[in-house]
């Protein structure tokens, strides 16, 4: 299983971005930021890999200054691997 998390340094911006995606019909959810990412406020927005292009455009459109990065999360054999994308 693989998915993308979008991390922010502000909880307010995380929620605002989540609402922005939902209003644009992009499926997402708020999740705890993986500790392996080592950034952010503790909350991130999780999206499917298939929606990454739209989410990348949305980050630029939303212009939230606390954006901390995108991370690909892979779960293989019960082990979570997180890498910056």
N, C-alpha and C positions, 0 to 999 in steps of 0.2 A: 504494500500500500504506500502511495506517495501523495503528498499534498504540499501546498505552499502556505507559509504564514507570513503575514505582513506585520512588522513590528514598528511600534511608535514609542517615543519616550514620554508620552502623555496619555493617561487613561482617557481623558476627554477627547483627544484626537482619535484614539482607537475606536471609541463609541461613535464619534462623528463619521469616521470612515466606514464603519460597519453600516450605519444608516444610509450613507451615500451609496454603497454597493447595493443594499436592499432596495433602495428607491429606483435603482437602475436594473432591477431584476437579475442581479448576479448572486447566486446562492453563496452564503457565507455564514460563519459563526464566530463568536468571540471565544477564544481559548486562552489557557495559560501559555505564555511564551516559553518555548523549550529552554531549559537552563543551559543547554549546550550552545544556544545562540549568544548568550552572554550580553544581551542588550535589552533595552526597552524598559517599560514600566511594569512588566509582569503580565500584561494582557496583549494579545495579538489577534488579528483577523485571519481565520483559516479559510482557504478556498481550494478548489480542485486545481490540479495542474492544467487541466483543459481551459480554465478561465484565466490563466496567468497573464496572457497578453492584454485582456480587457482590464484586469486589475492594475497592471503596470500603467496603462493609460490613465486609469482612474486616480492613481496616486498623484500623477502630474496635474491632472485637472483639479483635484481637491486642494492642492498646494498647502498641505499641512507641514509646517516647518519641523515638527518633531519626528518625522519619518526616520526610522532607524535601519531599515533594510528588509530585503526579501530572503526567506530561507526555505530551502527544499527539505522536507522531512520525509525520510524513508524508514519504514518499519520492516525489518527483515529478520525473520526468525525470532521475533519478540524483542529485538534490539533496535533502538531508535538511533538513526544517523541524521545529523543536521548539518547542512552546508549552505553557505551564502550563495545566492544566485543573483 
